[in-house]
């Protein structure tokens, strides 16, 4: 288990913030369950004061170790926070006066590894949750990716 307390700073004196974060994991047989989160203390919250995540990971090998399969399911929680506004003409982000509601997204990924090649299939926002990080830019679509990673040199 890992815990930390840190102090960060942005440009102005009123933008000092402290955060407490922690994460831990438990492995049983071919499964690993991990949990983590962060709580932030600040005068102005540009991000949620609280956030958390949980992940279930399955790992196994087949064909005498020639094929390795990993499967992940992850839930992300983002708490309520000030709206983040965007002005495209100035290419500038700033805080609004309203609040963005808390939301939870679910993601999954399956990876098959054979020597130096990986084939993967993943989906973000599997439940098609309607949420926004920047006010006015909704993220409600499921994002499906399929791909190949290959190490060409060692």
Secondary structure per residue as TSV (DSSP state, phi and psi in degrees):
chain	resnum	aa	ss	phi	psi
A	1	X	-	360.0	138.8
A	2	X	E	-122.4	130.3
A	3	X	E	-130.4	147.8
A	4	X	E	-150.9	150.9
A	5	X	E	-129.2	125.9
A	6	X	E	-139.6	162.4
A	7	X	E	-121.2	132.3
A	8	X	E	-123.8	170.8
A	9	X	-	-144.4	146.3
A	10	X	-	-103.8	-156.0
A	11	X	S	-76.4	-38.7
A	12	X	S	-98.8	156.9
A	13	X	G	-61.7	-32.3
A	14	X	G	-75.5	-3.1
A	15	X	G	-102.5	16.8
A	16	X	-	-67.1	144.3
A	17	X	E	-146.0	152.8
A	18	X	E	-119.5	147.5
A	19	X	E	-142.4	149.4
A	20	X	E	-119.1	125.2
A	21	X	E	-131.2	153.9
A	22	X	E	-153.6	154.5
A	23	X	E	-154.7	153.3
A	24	X	E	-155.8	161.0
A	25	X	E	-146.4	157.5
A	26	X	E	-137.6	128.9
A	27	X	E	-111.8	131.9
A	28	X	E	-139.1	119.3
A	29	X	T	56.6	-113.9
A	30	X	T	-105.0	12.5
A	31	X	E	-116.5	142.3
A	32	X	E	-127.4	127.1
A	33	X	E	-109.4	127.6
A	34	X	E	-126.9	142.6
A	35	X	E	-132.6	147.3
A	36	X	E	-160.8	168.1
A	37	X	E	-172.7	175.4
A	38	X	E	-148.2	141.9
A	39	X	E	-127.0	130.6
A	40	X	E	-118.4	137.6
A	41	X	E	-111.3	121.2
A	42	X	E	-155.9	156.9
A	43	X	S	-71.1	-40.7
A	44	X	S	-124.0	120.3
A	45	X	-	-96.6	108.6
A	46	X	S	-86.2	-15.7
A	47	X	S	-127.9	168.5
A	48	X	-	-60.5	144.6
A	49	X	S	-65.4	-35.0
A	50	X	E	-127.2	142.4
A	51	X	E	-148.8	153.6
A	52	X	E	-151.7	160.3
A	53	X	E	-147.6	154.8
A	54	X	E	-140.6	141.1
A	55	X	E	-138.5	137.8
A	56	X	E	-114.1	126.1
A	57	X	E	-124.1	129.4
A	58	X	E	-110.4	134.1
A	59	X	E	-137.3	127.1
A	60	X	E	-153.5	159.6
A	61	X	E	-123.7	149.7
A	62	X	E	-133.6	168.2
A	63	X	T	53.7	52.3
A	64	X	T	56.4	37.1
A	65	X	T	87.0	-0.5
A	66	X	T	-73.3	-27.6
A	67	X	E	-119.7	125.0
A	68	X	E	-114.9	129.8
A	69	X	E	-118.4	130.0
A	70	X	E	-125.0	136.8
A	71	X	E	-132.7	135.0
A	72	X	E	-127.3	140.5
A	73	X	E	-128.9	127.3
A	74	X	E	-133.0	135.1
A	75	X	E	-113.9	131.9
A	76	X	E	-117.0	134.3
A	77	X	E	-116.9	128.4
A	78	X	E	-120.4	124.0
A	79	X	-	-75.5	174.9
A	80	X	-	-66.5	141.8
A	81	X	E	-156.7	167.3
A	82	X	E	-57.4	143.7
A	83	X	E	-59.8	137.9
A	84	X	E	-101.8	118.8
A	85	X	E	-100.9	156.6
A	86	X	E	-132.9	130.8
A	87	X	E	-109.4	102.0
A	88	X	T	-64.8	-32.4
A	89	X	T	-66.7	-34.8
A	90	X	T	-95.7	-7.8
A	91	X	T	52.1	53.7
A	92	X	E	-133.0	138.1
A	93	X	E	-103.5	144.4
A	94	X	E	-154.8	165.0
A	95	X	E	-85.0	145.4
A	96	X	E	-96.8	-167.8
A	97	X	E	-103.0	-12.2
A	98	X	E	-94.8	-174.4
A	99	X	E	-126.1	144.1
A	100	X	E	-92.0	129.1
A	101	X	-	-69.2	158.2
A	102	X	-	-66.4	153.3
A	103	X	E	-151.7	160.1
A	104	X	E	-127.7	133.5
A	105	X	E	-121.3	150.4
A	106	X	E	-118.2	133.1
A	107	X	E	-129.3	154.5
A	108	X	E	-143.7	157.8
A	109	X	E	-152.7	139.1
A	110	X	E	-124.8	130.4
A	111	X	E	-128.5	129.8
A	112	X	E	-114.4	123.8
A	113	X	E	-114.1	128.8
A	114	X	E	-127.7	109.8
A	115	X	T	51.7	-105.4
A	116	X	T	-106.7	11.0
A	117	X	E	-116.1	142.2
A	118	X	E	-128.5	133.9
A	119	X	E	-112.0	132.8
A	120	X	E	-136.5	155.5
A	121	X	E	-137.1	127.1
A	122	X	E	-142.9	154.9
A	123	X	E	-136.5	128.4
A	124	X	E	-98.5	147.5
A	125	X	S	54.5	53.5
A	126	X	T	-58.4	-28.4
A	127	X	T	-92.8	6.7
A	128	X	-	54.5	47.5
A	129	X	-	-68.3	134.0
A	130	X	-	-85.8	106.3
A	131	X	E	-143.5	167.6
A	132	X	E	-145.0	137.9
A	133	X	S	-93.1	-45.6
A	134	X	S	-105.6	127.3
A	135	X	T	-54.8	130.3
A	136	X	T	91.6	-8.7
A	137	X	-	-114.5	86.3
A	138	X	E	-70.0	141.9
A	139	X	E	-121.0	86.7
A	140	X	-	-116.7	-5.5
A	141	X	S	-84.7	148.0
A	142	X	-	-77.8	136.4
A	143	X	E	-111.5	118.3
A	144	X	E	-110.3	128.6
A	145	X	E	-125.4	142.6
A	146	X	E	-133.6	137.3
A	147	X	E	-164.2	177.9
A	148	X	E	-131.8	126.7
A	149	X	E	-109.9	135.7
A	150	X	E	-144.7	124.8
A	151	X	-	-83.4	116.8
A	152	X	-	-92.7	-14.4
A	153	X	-	-146.9	161.8
A	154	X	-	-113.2	360.0
